[in-house]
């Protein structure tokens, strides 16, 4: 009985945690931590998740963080960005992503509006950071915009990859509960 109560709580925490990725919060790591707590509380049953499962989902969480952090810079670098603009792109994405969570969007609703604000803020921040870095470096206008668009596109791609890996972590943990 304790196993199934803990499994239900794990599933609820994990479902909530997947959505935290949209807010640029560590939802994948919360799922990894929740699985560790689950194993400590429920013990190691004969079936279900084990510490190997923890290692697998931790590896996915690391991959998601790497993808989210560096995809924007990598795509900007391919477009010819300077190191300065890649760093400013990361900083801008972080700052405006957080700022975007505080912009209320009444029609959409508080939770969804916060997520949309965070995503739009992160993308815009990536664009602005890269644009400022390239302006500082004296890059011509057309190339500056191209590099900034690449940084923004890469940032959005990184967020999608992290969210997808978060969904995979959720599914792996859910399926492992019934094995």
C-alpha positions in Angstrom: 0.0 0.0 0.0 2.8 2.4 0.9 4.4 1.8 -2.6 1.2 2.9 -4.4 0.7 6.0 -2.3 4.3 7.0 -2.9 3.9 6.1 -6.6 0.8 8.4 -6.8 2.7 11.2 -5.1 5.7 10.7 -7.4 3.5 10.9 -10.4 1.8 14.1 -9.3 5.1 15.8 -8.4 6.5 14.7 -11.8 3.5 16.0 -13.8 3.9 19.4 -12.1 7.7 19.3 -12.6 7.4 18.8 -16.4 5.6 22.1 -16.6 8.3 23.9 -14.5 10.6 23.5 -17.5 8.5 26.0 -19.3 9.2 28.5 -16.6 12.9 27.9 -16.9 12.9 26.1 -13.5 14.7 22.8 -12.8 11.7 20.6 -13.4 13.9 17.7 -14.7 16.0 17.8 -11.5 13.0 17.9 -9.3 11.8 14.7 -11.0 15.2 13.1 -10.4 15.1 14.1 -6.8 11.6 13.0 -6.3 12.5 9.5 -7.7 15.4 9.4 -5.1 13.0 10.2 -2.3 10.5 7.7 -3.6 13.2 5.0 -3.5 14.1 5.9 0.0 10.5 6.0 1.2 9.1 3.0 -0.6 12.3 0.9 -0.2 13.6 -1.0 -3.1 10.7 -3.2 -4.1 11.2 -6.4 -6.2 9.6 -4.5 -9.2 9.5 -0.9 -10.1 12.1 1.8 -10.4 15.6 1.3 -9.0 18.8 3.2 -8.7 19.7 2.4 -12.4 16.5 4.3 -13.3 17.8 7.2 -11.3 21.0 7.1 -13.3 19.2 7.0 -16.6 16.9 9.9 -15.7 19.8 11.9 -14.3 21.7 11.5 -17.6 18.6 12.7 -19.4 18.4 15.7 -17.1 22.1 16.6 -17.7 21.5 16.3 -21.4 18.5 18.6 -21.2 20.5 21.3 -19.3 23.4 21.1 -21.8 21.0 21.4 -24.7 19.1 24.3 -23.2 22.2 26.2 -22.3 24.4 25.8 -25.4 22.0 25.3 -28.4 21.5 29.1 -28.7 25.2 29.8 -28.6 26.0 27.0 -31.0 23.5 28.2 -33.6 24.7 31.7 -33.2 28.3 30.6 -33.6 27.4 28.8 -36.8 26.0 32.1 -38.1 29.4 33.8 -37.3 28.7 35.3 -33.8 31.5 36.6 -31.6 32.1 35.1 -28.2 30.9 38.3 -26.6 27.5 38.0 -28.3 27.2 34.4 -27.4 27.8 35.2 -23.7 25.4 38.2 -23.8 22.8 36.0 -25.5 22.9 33.6 -22.6 22.8 36.4 -20.0 20.0 38.2 -21.9 18.0 34.9 -22.2 18.3 34.3 -18.5 17.4 37.9 -17.4 14.5 38.4 -19.8 13.3 34.8 -19.2 12.9 35.6 -15.5 11.4 39.0 -16.2 8.9 37.5 -18.6 7.5 35.3 -15.8 6.2 38.5 -14.1 4.2 39.8 -17.1 0.6 38.9 -16.6 -1.4 37.7 -19.6 -5.0 38.0 -18.4 -6.7 36.3 -21.3 -4.5 33.2 -21.2 -4.4 32.8 -17.5 -1.8 33.1 -14.8 0.1 29.8 -15.1 0.0 29.6 -18.9 0.7 33.3 -19.1 3.7 32.9 -16.9 5.0 30.1 -19.0 4.4 32.1 -22.2 6.1 35.1 -20.7 9.2 33.1 -19.7 9.5 31.5 -23.1 9.0 34.7 -25.0 11.3 36.5 -22.6 14.1 33.9 -23.0 13.8 34.0 -26.7 13.8 37.8 -26.9 16.6 38.0 -24.3 18.7 35.7 -26.5 18.1 37.9 -29.5 18.8 41.2 -27.7 21.9 39.8 -26.0 23.4 38.6 -29.3 22.4 41.8 -31.0 24.1 43.9 -28.3 27.2 41.8 -28.5 27.4 42.1 -32.3 26.7 45.9 -32.1 29.5 46.2 -29.6 31.8 44.2 -31.9 30.9 46.5 -34.8 29.2 43.9 -37.0 27.2 45.2 -39.9 23.4 45.4 -39.4 22.3 42.6 -41.7 24.7 40.1 -40.2 23.9 41.3 -36.7 20.2 40.5 -37.2 21.0 37.1 -38.8 23.2 36.2 -35.8 20.6 37.4 -33.3 17.9 35.4 -35.1 20.1 32.3 -35.0 20.7 32.8 -31.2 16.9 33.1 -30.6 16.1 30.1 -32.8 18.7 28.0 -31.0 17.5 29.1 -27.6 13.9 28.0 -28.5 15.2 24.7 -29.9 17.1 24.1 -26.6 14.0 24.7 -24.6 12.0 22.3 -26.7 14.8 19.7 -26.3 14.8 20.1 -22.5 11.0 19.9 -22.4 11.0 16.8 -24.5 13.7 15.2 -22.3 11.5 16.1 -19.3 8.6 14.4 -20.8 10.8 11.3 -21.4 11.9 11.4 -17.8 8.2 11.5 -16.8 7.3 8.6 -19.0 10.3 6.5 -17.9 9.4 6.9 -14.3 5.7 6.3 -14.9 6.4 3.1 -16.8 9.0 1.9 -14.3 6.4 2.0 -11.5 4.4 -0.8 -13.2 7.2 -3.2 -14.0 
